[in-house]
């Protein structure tokens, strides 16, 4: 039994969808097993870090580490299985509809080509992944800034306790001493 060109393409699209879906499953499983970078938990960090790379702005070591992770993820061949699977779903829908129209007779309508929407979307996803992957060269040239020390650590390491809280060295425990000690704790005094 010959399925004709549309039937053969439908079968090919179905098989390719299974292959790409398996690749997506493997890729996502690897990402989930890995410990995520702390910057990945912040809203907008992805966009901000990639913008800094594109503009070659100085970045902290944490940002460079996060950007390296993002670029490595985009360079993985398995990452391209996501847009490939999406493209194949749309392709399967279009050629499947054309196959049914070929068997039953009829003319293609707008509904037949709705599968073009995920196909176009997948092409955009692949282009965006490629743009991020190309940032590897710029990432190597980005200047790394030294981490800024926290104010609390500097105070406790360099200054004696009496200098940190001036009210501690004069023995006036009136309003000034209580307010200075109360402001340094997490509770507010009334």
N, C-alpha and C positions, 0 to 999 in steps of 0.2 A: 504494500500500500504506500503510495507516494503522497506525502503531505504537501508537496509544492514548496515554493520558496518561502512563503509566509509561515508555513508550518515548521519548516526546518529552522527558520530564524527564531520562532517561538520556542522550540525545543532548546536551541543553543542559548537563548536568553535565560531560560529556566535553569539550565545546568550552570551557567556562569553566575547566576544569582546565588545559587547554593555555594559555589566556591567563594565568592566575595563575602557572603554572610558568614562563612566559617572564618575567613581572615579577619573580619570585623570582630567576631567573638574572641579570637585569640588576642587581637590587639587590645581590646577593652579589658580583657582579663589581666593582661600584663600591666596595664595602667592602674587597675584597681589594686593589684598586689603591691605595687610600689608605694613607698612612703611619699606623700605629697609635700611639696615645698610650702612653708608657712605663708609665703606671699600669695599662693594660690587660693587661700581662704579669704583674701581681701577682695572686695568688690572693685572692679576696674583696674586691678593690678596688671592683668594681662595686657590690656590696651595701653596703659601708661608705660610699662616696661618696653613694649615693642616700639612705641613712639620715641622713647629715649634712644633706642638703638638707631632708629632711622635718622634721627637728628644728630646723632653722635654726641649726645649730652653725657656728662659724667654720671656714673651710677655707683651705688654702694655694692659691696661684695655680695650681699643677699640678692640684690636685683640682677647682678651678673649671673649668679648661680641659677636663679629662676629663669632668666632669659636663655641660658644654655639649655635648660631642661625643655623649654618651649621649642627651641630650634631643633633639638634632637628629636623631639616628638614629631615635628613636622617633616623631618627628613626620613623618618621610618617608612619603608615601602608599604608596610601594613596600614599606615595612616591613610594612604590613598585608596584602600579598600572601601572606606566609608563612602566617598563620592562615587566610586565604581559601583557599589551595591545600589546606591540611589539611582544612578544612571540606568542600571540594568533593570530595575523595577519599572521605570518609565518606558524603557525600550520594550520590555516584555508586554506591557499593557498595549502599546501601539501596535506591535506586530501581531499580538494575539487578537486584537480587534480586527486588523486587516485580514488575518487568517479566517476568522469567523465570517467576515464579509465575503471573502473569496469563496468559501464553501456554500454559504446560504444565499449569496447574491446580494447585491445592494451597493450603496454608495457610501463612502466615508463621510462622516459628519464631524462637527467640531468635537464631539465627545470622543471620537476615535483618537484625536491628537492631544487630549488632556495629559497623556503621559509625557508630553514634551515639557511640562512644567517641572517635574522632578529632574528631568534630563538637563535642563538649563540650570537649575539650582545646583546640581552636582558639579557642573562645569565651574560655577562660581566658587564652590567649596574647594575644588582642586587648585584653582588659581590662587586662592587665599593661602592654602597650605604651601604652595610653591613660593609665594612671596615671603612667608615666614621662614621657610627653609633657606632662602637666599640671603637671609640676614646673618648667616654664619660668618661671612667675611667681615662685615661691619662690627659684629660682636667682638671679634678679636682685636679690633682697633679702639674700642670704647675705653676711655680713661676711667679707672677705678678710684673712687674717693675713699679716704680713710674713715673708719667709723667714728662718729662723734661720741665722746664719753658721756655717760649719763650724769646729770648734776648731782644726784644723791650719792653716787659712788665717789665722785670727786670730793664732795664735802666730807664724807666719813673717812676717806683715806688720807687726805692732806691736812685737815684742820682738827685741832683738839676739840673735845666736846664743849668746853667753855666758850670757844669762839663760834661754834655752830649756833648756840643759843645764848646770846649775851645775857639773858636774864638769869642764867644758872650761876654766874660768878658773883653777882651781887645778891645778897641774902634777903632781898626784898621779895617775899612770896605774895605780894599783893596782887592787884589787878594785872600789872604788867607781866609778872612771872606766870600767873595762871593762864593768861591769854597766849603767851609765847609757847608754853607747853601744850596747851589745848590746840593751837593751830598746827603743831607738828604731828599730832595724832590724827587718826581717822575720825574721831568723835568730836563734835562741836560742843563747846561749853556754853552755858547760858548765863 
